[in-house]
Amino acid sequence: MNDQEFNQRAYSNPRDGGEDFKAALDASPDRQRLVSELQALEYRLEQTLQDIAIPANLEDRLKRNGTQSSSNGENTAETHKPVPAPRRHWQRFSRPAAIAASLLIALSLSFTVLTSRPTAADMALGNSLLNHVHAESRFYNVDNNIPWSSASEVMQQTGASFASFADVANEMNLTFAEFCRLMGNDKRGTHLVIRGEHGPVSIMFINHHPIRGKVELQDSELRGEVVPVEDGFLAIFGSPDEPIARIRTRFQRQLTWSI
Amino acid sequence: MDKQPVSTNNQRRQAYESIVSSYYQDVYRYAFWLTRNANIAEDLVQETFMRAWRSFDSLQKSSAAKAWLFTILRRENARMYERYRPELVDITDASLAEDKGGEPDQFRDRQELHQAILGLESDYRDPLLLQVIGGFSGKEIASILDLNSNTVMTRLFRARSKLRDTLTSETPSDASTTQQESQ
C-alpha cells in the first residue's frame, strides 16, 4: 500500500481495522503519527456529533404512534398525526451529560437558528399548494385579462371577500379565477392568478383551516409564502424573482372572511 | 426480530418497538444535524417512524433496519423541508459567553469543530454524518446516498481533510490534492 492509498484509507475511516491497513500502519512512524492525529480528531468529532440531547419521552411517543395505528385496525397511520412534542424543552435534559448537552445546544443555536417553526402539517400544506400550482399552471390564461367580477363570484361561494375590490382591481391584472380543491375533496378554496412582474402569480385562500405560522417554500420554478389569516390561510406563489412579500401584503390587507 | 416480516399485529408491533428502542437516538441525532433545528428534527423523526410503521412489512431483515430508517428520514426531509426557506439569523453573540461555564477551552474546541462541520459542503458533510452518527460502512452510505462506494470514500476523505485544515491550519500530507472524485 503506497502513501497515497494509505492516506485515503486513513482519512476515509481513521478506525479502519483492515489487516492490510494495520500492516501498512506498522511499517511507518509517519503513518502512525497521522493516524493518531486523525483518531484524536475522530474522537472530538464523535463527541460533538453524538452528544445531542434526545427529547424527553421521544421513544414512548414513537412507540405509541405505532401502537395507536395498530389498535385502530390495520395500517391506519395515513390518517394518524404524530403525537405533539411537549413544549417543556428543559425536560429534555435529563441525562447526566445535561450540562454538555446544554452547551452543545447553545452552540448550535449560536450559529444558525430558524426564527419560526413550521409544523409538519403546515409544511405538508405548503408542499401540496406548491404542487397544486405546478399542476394547474397549464390551465392559466396568462395572455388575456379577465374581469375582477369573475373573482368576486368565486370568492362569494368560498366565503371570502376583499375589503375593496376596486383597490385590488386597480392595482392588478387578473388572468384566472376558479374554485380549487386545495384541501383534497373536503374544502373548496379560491385560486386566482394575476399578472406579476415576472410571470403569473397564484393567490390561493381558504377559510376554516388554521395554520400555526408562516411557511416559505421554493423550488427551481416557484417561490411562495403561506400565511395565516384569522381562521384560514393565504398562499402566494410566483417566479423566484417575483416580489412575493409585497403582493402578499396587499392581499393580506384586503382579504376578509364572510362565512 | 430476524424472522421478519412478522405475521401478526402483535409481533409486528413488538418488532417495530424493538427497532424504535434500538435506533431512535441515532435517527434523532442525524435528523438534528441534517436540519440543525431540534423541533424540526423531532417532527421529522416522528414522520420517519410513522412511515416506517406504515411500510413495516417491506423490511425484510432487521439488520437492514437502521439504513432503512435513515433512508426514509432523508426522503422525508427532502419531501417536507428542503423547499422550506427559513429566515436564518446569525446569533453568534455574547449569549455564548454566558453558557460556557468553567470549561473555556472545551467550549472553544466545540465551537471551532461545530463551525467547521457546519462549514462543510453538504456533499461532504452528509457521508460524514452517516459514518460517525450512523456507524455505516462506505457501502451502506453509498446505498443510502445513491452514490458509488468510491465517491463516498473520496468525499469522506475530503470531509476530514477540510476539517483538519480548518482546525489546524495545516494541509494534510501529500494526498489532499491528488484525490479525484469518481462517480
Interface residues (C-beta under 8 A of the other chain):
Chain A: D3 Q4 N7 Q8 Y11 S12 N13 P14 D30 L34 E37 L38 L41 E42 R44 L45 E46 T48 L49 Q50 I52 A53 I54 P55 L58 E59 R61 L62 K63 N65 G66 T67 S69 S70 E74 N75 A77 E78 H80 P82 V83 A85 H89 I99 S102 L103 L104 I105 A106 L107 S108 L109 S110 F111 T112 V113 L114 T115 S116 R117 P118 T119 A120 M123 A124 G126 N127 L130 V215 E216 L217 Q218 D219 R223
Chain B: N9 R12 R13 Y16 E17 V20 S21 Y24 Q25 Y28 R29 F32 W33 R36 N37 A38 N39 I40 E42 D43 L44 V45 Q46 E47 F49 M50 R51 W53 R54 R79 M80 Y81 R83 Y84 R85 P86 E87 L88 V89 D90 I91 T92 D93 S95 L96 D99 K100 G101 F107 D109 R110 Q111 L113 H114 Q115 I117 L118 L128 L129 Q131 V132 I133 G138 M153 T154 L156 F157 R158 R160 S161 L163 R164 L167 P172 S173 D174 A175 T178 Q179
